[in-house]
Structures are given as structure tokens and as C-alpha cells.
């Protein structure tokens, strides 16, 4: 999918769809949105839809940062306290490492 | 330009095989397509079993290909699309779940269900979007490489030794026949596609560059008009209007002669608690570079080619006595074969099967290195004799 070949309305629509899709617990989609449309939004010379694309990219980036923060916090908590939680820790674990924690 | 993705796929497979022992363990599980065990008492029995296994597998593949050609001929596009969709769904979610589990186990990392769910969900959904809908080209290529690697790993795990080598050999022969013979199913498929001016199953072909789909109704310019940026509106309208089975295919239309070999493998339930069915289509044939007025010269390679190349190299790294020597030798052999195939492609300008040459070289190099070069090297090392 080459963005160069698309008309601007299509680009906007694609950006919007990626942005809306990210709300379904898909921070990766927001990341793709930001990376893919970054040049379109900030580097290219101005065109009519660019402002909206900019807003979408910015919001995607914000949402992504939020997700990253949440996930990092959760992972740190989990990894640190997993052994201490005993049963609850095991129940939450998908893989349990061998050996002494 | 196809070397990088093929290399990447092989690297991923070999790296996984070397580190994650799951894929080389023999749990006694087999696919239902290879029912004969290979741990028999006599060598003769083993040989017979492996031949039978390979025959069953090839028959399944041939039948599936014929079914696919028939479906295509009678315009049952929805069935084909659904099939493709389901199989990529299975690969992206289920197999990557198993892969992740094994990787975490190998590295002794704890993982909780929540994070895992987020990871798998993201990976899968973005993968489906990139492959079947619209997404950045690089990401789509990366996903295709990843699913090829996953598929190759599954084959390496579940196909017993001799069966695997036999299947590789027979598939190459079949590929050659199916693509080049006038009555071959794939030739029929491609000719039908050409008559209808349609692209063929873009969802499972790796293409190295972006090419635009052209409108079927656009009779003035039947060729792809991808470089014509002045009429992007028309192009996009065309792309949407095309009756291609997969939306927004980035392939060229069926104008360039394309020979596609589809093979569907149906993995029946394995002897474990999970009961899954997966169908994958593989199309191991190379299509010629687009050589018309467009700047884009995309070379396409079917995902089946990726899968079998990686399977060969992975098997070599898993089971060879020569270890890295053999692996490297097979790797080089496959790349040489790919080179030659691309050369032939440029000469003949029609689609060719990509499997035969590479697999043939790969097999020759594997057996030769394993049985001739490696003992030689061992002896030299033993006697500390450097050449």
C-alpha cells in the first residue's frame, strides 16, 4: 500500500479508520498509524486534509503513550510481585518459570 | 530483491529451531496426513512408511489444488476468500500463540494472561488488516514472512524425517509439472485468470513492491496504470470496482503471465486437547517481474516457496550431523537456486515454478555436505590439519 498513490481523501479515511480501530484494545494499530502517517502529517507541504490527519496522528500517539504506560506499570508490578502473590500469581501466569524466584 | 525476505524467513526459522527445543522434540504426535510412524524396527519398513506418507501428502495436495482450480473456474470466489481468511486467522492467532508460549518457556520468562492477550490480539488483528486489507507495505511483507516461518516450523515439527525429505523432492517435481505442463492445474488456473483479467489470490503472494490494481472495465488501458499519478481518482475507483477476490490487492492484474501453484495443506486434529483445523494455501511459483511501462518492477514469490525453503534449511539445521556447515551449505544452495530461477524468469518472461531448482540444489548440498564434507572436516579438525 503506497501512500503516494492515494488521493488525499483516501489517506484521510485510512488514517481515520486506523485511529478508530485502535480503540478496540489495539495500541499496535495506533503505533502503525503514527509511524505510517507521520510523514504525511508533519513533513509534507500543507494540503487540505492534512490538518485532520495531524489530529488523528497526534491522538493516536497520545493513546499509544497511555497504553505503553499502563502496560509497563502492569508488567513491572506483575514481574516483581508474582512470586509473592502465591496462588493468585500462578493463576494469572501463562508461563511459570522454573527454579527459585 | 527477493533474497532479503527469503533470508529473513530462513534466519527466523533456524534461530527458532536452534533455541526453542519444542520444534525438534518428537512428541509422538503426527499429522493425520502422515499416519505411518517412522520409528519402526527395520530400515525397509521405515522406507516404505515414509514413501506412503509422502504419497498421501502429495495426493492431498493435488486434490486440494484441483478443488481450488475448480472453485476458481466456477467463480466461487467467496468460498476461496473465506478459506484464505480462516487459514490466515488460524496462523496469526493460534500458531503464534503456541510459538510465543514455547519461546517464553525456553527463556524461562513469566507472562501473565492479560499481557499475552493484548500481544496476541494486537499481532493478529493488525496482521489480518495488513494482509487482507490495507496496510503499510513493509509491515505486510514482515507479516507474510512471519506466517511463512510459522508454517515452516509446524512442518518441521510434525513431519518425520524421511517423509519430510521425500515430500520436498516430490513437491518440487509436482511444482514443475503443475506449472509447466499444458494440463497442469495451475496452468489452467492462470489461464483462466488471464482470460478474466483478474489477479490471482493476492493475499498469499509476497510482492516486493507495490503495484496498483487496474480496472476490469477500463478497456482503453488494460495495463496497470500505476505510475500515472495524474489520475489517482480513477485508479482508486477502479481498484474498488474490481471483482478481485481480495480487496485492494496490490498485485498486477492477470496480464503478466502468472503461474501460480496453490497447495493447501489441511492440518487435521493433532493428538492433543486442541482440535483445530487449518487450511493454508501455498503458491510456490515465481511470477515474472512486471516489464511494461511502469516504473514499479515487482517480483512476486508465492508463500509456499518461502515455506518450503525455510523448511529445508530448518530441517537441515535440526537434524544434520554437520550442524552449521550443513545449514550454511543449504542456505547458499537455496539462494543460488533462487538466483537461477530469477535469471530464467528474466529470460523466459513467464511465470516459473520457484521450487524445483532451489530445492534440488538444497537437497543435493544437504546430503553431500552431511555425508561427505562433514566427516572430512571432522577428520581434519581431529588431526589439527588446516587447509
Interface residues (C-beta under 8 A of the other chain):
Chain A: X1 X2 X4 X5 X6 X7 X10 X14 X21 X24 X25 X26 X27 X28 X29 X32 X35 X36 X71 X74 X75 X78 X79 X82 X92 X93 X94 X95 X96 X97 X98 X99
Chain B: X101 X104 X105 X108 X109 X110 X111 X112 X113 X114 X115 X116 X118 X121 X122 X123 X125 X126 X129 X134 X135 X136 X137 X139 X140 X210 X212 X226 X229 X232 X233 X235 X236 X248 X250
